Amino acid sequence: MTTAHQAGRRLEGAARRAADHPVLEKLAKVGFAARGVLYAIIGLVALQIAFGGGGEADKSSALQIVRDAPLGDPLLWVMAVGLAALTIWQVSEAVWGRPGVKERVEAVAKAVVYAALVFSMVALLTRNKPASSSDSQSQDVTKTLFELPGGQFLVGLMALGVIALGVFWIYEGWTEKFMKDMHVTGPRARGVVVKLGKAGYIARGVIALAAGVLIGRAALTYDPDKAAGIDGALKALADTPAGPWLLVVVAVGLVLFAVYCFAEARWHRV
């Protein structure tokens, strides 16, 4: 065995031990709770919008609301550390912990999302630079794709990808597959957690479906301003024949998902 190979094996072993460290496990659970805080805020703002109020119901707006609260900066730092630990854990899951390709891809996708949130938090705390809204981000990506060869086709593919994500979340919620890594003690508690997760995953799926449709409309009309993120998708739900009540149902689902995230902080395998 060569020296370089031995060094690589030692480095891999050290990385695995770091990923399995009890401190990282505890911090990752803080990350689950931090995610719950963000979803609770988004859901409550969405309820406010449904009943005629203003505001933006997305993660960038939720971060600013946390910062404006008493002890907001220290709380954001704690949330950032927890989400950073969650990012590291998902990377370790992608590299060592997951047996299937689908599971590894899912772990990488989650790591990217958590890392982006950490970056947004640190930028807000250190440079006072708020993250752009989800609608602006979606429009910017759409505009960039339109400038590429076959841009309209690429935007259409992005729309299909977002719609597929929505279908996947609804499937995960309906079949309760999200419980595979939840070790809930007690049948009553498990029953409650299943209901919370099912409502939350289906609500997230509906939002993704709405966002995918809006991105698809942008592709068909060659208009990047028609693309939308979480906020635009939620507001679009209020314009459906079901009216604001559909938005109320989805917003309540997001709040229930926030409670599920706190259950993850207690019972999710790390």
N, C-alpha and C positions, 0 to 999 in steps of 0.2 A: 504494500500500500504506500503510495507516494506521500510526501510531506504535505503537499497541497490538498490531497484528498483527506488526509487526517485532520488538517486544519478546517476543512469544510465540514467534516463530520462533527468536530468539536463546536463549531459555530452553530450548526443546526441543532445540536443538543442543547446549547445555551439558549437558543431562541425558543425551543420547546419548553424548557424549564421556566423561562420568563412568561410564556403564554399560559402555563399551568400554575403560576404563582397565586397563592390565596389573595394577595393584595389586588392583583389584576381582576380576580373574580369579584371581589367586593366593589371595586370601582366600576366594573362592567354593569353590575346591578344598579349602581347610581345612574349609569347611562340609560338603562331601561326607564328608570323613574324620570329622568330628564326628558326623554321622549314623551312620556305621559303628560308632563307639564305643557309641552308645546301643543300636543293634540287637544288637551283640555282648553287651552286658550283659543285655538283655531275653531273648535266646536262652539265655544261660547260666543265668539265674534260672529260666526255664521248664524247662530240663533238671533243675535242682535240684528243682523242684516235682514233675516227673514221677517222680523217684526217691524221693519221700516227704519232701522238704525243705519249708521254708516260704519266705515272701517274696512280693513282688508283682512281677509281670513286666509293667511298663509304663514309659512314658517318665519319669513323675514319680519313680518309684522309682529308675530308672537315673540320673537327675540327682543324687539324694541319694547314691547309691553313688559316683559320680564325686567329689562334694564331700568325702565322708568319706575318700577315698584320699589318700595323700601328695601334696602340691602340688595338692590338689583344686581350691582356689579359682582359682589362676592358670590351671589347665587349663580350668575352666568358662568363664573370661573369654575364653580363646582360642577355645573352641568357640562361644561366644555371638557373637563378632566374625565368625567364619567363617559361621555361620548367618545373621547379619544381611546379610552380603555376598551369600549365596545368595538371601535374600529380595529384595534390590534387583535382582539379576540376573533373577529370575523375573518381577518386575514389569516390567522392561525387555523381557523376552521377550513378555509379554502385550501391551505397548503397541506395540512396534516389531518384535520378532523373529519372531513366529509368523504364518504366512499364513492358517491356518484357524481357524474359530470354536472347534472342539474343542480345538485346541492352545492357544489363548489361555485358554480356560476352565481347562484343566489347569494352565497356568502360574499363573493366579490362585489356584487351589486350593492348589498347592504353596507359593506365597508366604504364604498365610494360615497354613498349618501351620508353616512355618519361623518366621514372625513370632511365633506363639503360643509356640513353643519358646524363642525369644530372650527374650520377656517372662517366661516361667517361670524362666529362668536368672538374669536380672537381679533378679527379685523374690527369688529364693533367696539371691543373693549380697549384695544391698544391704539387704534387710529381713528376711533369714532366714525368709522365708515360702515354705515348700514348696508346690508345686502340688498340687492335689487329685488323687486317683487317677483313672485313666480310667474306672473303674467309677462313682465318685462323680459325675464330670462327665456321664456318660451318664444316670445316674439323675436328676440335677438338670435336664438338658435335657428328659428325658421328663416329669418332674413339671411343669415349666413349660408344656409343650405340652398336658398334660392339663387345665390350668386355662383354656385358650383354648376358644372355641366350636369344636366339632368336633375336640376335642383327641385323642380316640381315633383318629380317621381320620388326623390329622397324625402321630401316633406311628407308625401303620401305614405311612405314606408314608416316614417316616424309616427304618424297618426295611427297606423295599424299596430305598431309596437306598443303604444300607450293603451290602445283598446285591448290588445292581448293581455297587457298587465292588469287591466281592470277585470277582465274575464278570469284571469288567474287568481286574483284576490277574492273574487266572489266564489270561485270554486273552492279555494282554501277555506273560506268562511263556512260555506254550506256543508262541506265534507268534514269540517273540524280538524283538518290536517295540521293546523297551527298548534295543536295540542301535543304534537309528537315529542317536543322537547320540554314540555311542562310537567313537572313532578309535583302535582297538587296533592296535599294530604287531606284526606277526607272526602267522601262522595258528595256531600252538600256543597263544600267549597268548590270542588271540581265542577259541579253542575252550574254554579254561578259564573265561574271563570269561562266555561264553554259558551254560555249565553253572551257574556261581555265580548269575547273574542269574535264570535259569529256575527254579532251586530256590527262590530267595528270593522272587520274585514270586508263585509258586504258594503258598508258605507264608503270605505276607501275605494272599493271596486267601482261603485257608481260614479264617484268623482273622477276616477281615471277614465271611465267610459265617456263621460261628458267632455273631459279635456281632449281626449282622442278625437271625438267628433268635431270639436272646434278647430283642432289642428288640421283635420281632414278638410274642413270648410276652407281654411286658409290655403291649403294646397289646390283645391278646385278653383278658387277665385284668384289665385296668385297674389294674395294679400296677407303679408305676415302679421298685420295688426289684428287679424281675426283669430290668431292663435291665442291660447290662454293657458294659464297654470291652474293651481288650486283655487285661487280667489275667483278668477273668471269662470271656472267650471261650476263653482258653488253658486255664483250669481246667475249663471245660465239655467240652473235647475229651477230657480224661482220664476223663470219666464216660460216654463213648460205649461201645458194645460192643467197640470196638477197644482200650479201656482206655488206660493211660498210654502205650502204645507209639505211638499216634497223636500224642500230645503230644510225645513224643521226636522223631518224624519232623519235626513242624512246628518244634520248637525248633532242631533241627539246620539246618532251612531258613533260620531267622532268622539263625543264626550265619554261614551261607554268604552270606546277603544282606549281612551286615556286611562280609564280605570283598569282595563286589561293590562296596559303597560306597567302599571304599579304592581299588578299581580305577577307579571314577568319578573319584576325586581325581586319578588319574594320566592318564586318557584321555578323560574326558567333555568334549565341546565346551562352552566357556563364551564 
